[in-house]
Amino acid sequence: MGLLFVINMSIGLLTPPVGYSLFVASTVSKVPVEKIAVREIPILVTMIIILILVMLFPQITLFVPGLIH
């Protein structure tokens, strides 16, 4: 559940209209938000695919902790 929350919040920070990460990156790099938003589309698509995979197959998140035993 925690991983789903973190992935969802990361997607929310990258998507406009609220996208705080976009505004911070724009201010630091002095590049318009529109150019940054276009460049982050592949990252956003990847994050959405990972979110869907984790929702469909929760064993993905339980694989690494299962190696400890």
C-alpha angles and dihedrals in degrees: 000000000000093000091051089052093050094048092047092049091049090053089048092052091053100046124084135257092050100016100141090178090059092053093047092049090047093051095046096045097035089229121133116261091239093062092047092048092054092049093051096055094096090051091049093049090050091051092050091050090050090049091052092048093050091048093049097040111030089175087079091071093042094052098082097046088048090061091064095069 
